[in-house]
Amino acid sequence: MADNDEKPMGSQAEIDAAFAAAAAAVPSLDDDLDGAVAAPAERILNQDEIDSLLGFDVATDQIQDKSGVRAIINSTLVSYERLPMLEIVFDRLVRLMTTSLRNFTSDNVEVSLDNITSIRFGDYLNSIPLPAILAVFHAEQLDNYGLFTVDSNLIYSIVDVLLGGRRGSSAMRIEGRPYTTIERTLVQRMTEVILQDMVQAFEPLAPITFQLDRLETNPRFAAIARPANAAILVKLRVDMEDRGGRTELLLPYATLEPIRKLLLQQFMGEKFGRDSIWEGHLATELWSTTVDIDAILDEQIMSLNKIMNLNVGDTFLLNATPESKIELRCRGVPLLRGRMGRAGSSVAVRVEEAIERTDASRAL
């Protein structure tokens, strides 16, 4: 009889099937070599992915500071959104420029605000498309400078409009030559008009006078700040029906520093920690308030024993004479001096002088 622990041996076909299954379960050396050879190679980034990593976008003329290495580099720049009043001032400037340039060119002019960004001064100088005219202006009350850039399309459009060019014909752009005296003079007149609009735009905030200093065509000669300094860049679009161009206004943060507290306001005329309406109402009510005035005829120092021994009918003598001055007080604070007299059937005091308050009385 066979042992209970022994298992009966199967047929030869079953044994062959078991060996085949075991061989399939164990990976072979050839399979390992094939897997090593077929492993995917290291992935290489394409140009679009590199630009996205570094934060560059060649498809647009705006500088992107929101992602990539460029965002880390420019993280120290102060955002203009921390100065809310700037946007209000520049919106006011756009409305004023629309009216003034219409009167200047006698044409239908539309001025629009593209965007307001923070940029380093050196990066802006390197990004100016040439040829262009750069107007350096001086802010007298701020004791610093700003930069106004007019591109070639707007220059030729202004010249064409002011000198009677035909409508519908695009302005001829001639490369490789400097701007003529007539072109520079017309751009200078337009810049002076815009600077006067800037004076009116900043007037509700602070009185600032902007004066044109010089015109430059080379950005290196228009260096008004260090390359690493931060600045506010305002891009404006000027359209004159089928003509027009771009103009840019650059204000370094050093120029805006004297009026920084005013630019931090959320709305025009805001005062931190104070309410002008309540102050005016309180002042009006104070002037109409009724107070009690005491007329002091005389003052004497007496012992407490003498005061306690006073009885009804006793006579109390004063040291004051009819010519003595009477002191008028309000809650113990001396205000006026005068002489006592009579007005009709009433006792009156004629005020002759005011009492200057000392530091001690002010403290009370």
Protein Blocks (a to p, Z undefined) as FASTA:
>chain_A
ZZfkbccdddfklmmmmmmmmmmmpccfklmmmmmmmpccdddddfklmmmmnopafkbc
bdcfkgcjklmmmmmpccfklmmmlmmmmmmmmmmmmmmmmmmnopacddddfbdcdddf
klmmmmpccdddddddddfklopaddddddfklmmmmmmmmnopaehiacdddehiacdf
klmmmmmmmmmmmmmmmmmmmmmmoccddddfbdcfbfklmccbdfklccddddddddeh
jaccdddddddfklmmmmmmmmmpmbghiaehiafklmmmmmmmmmmpccdddddfbdcd
ddfklmmmpcehiacddfbdfkbccdddeehiafbdcddddehjaccdddfbdcdddfkl
mmZZ
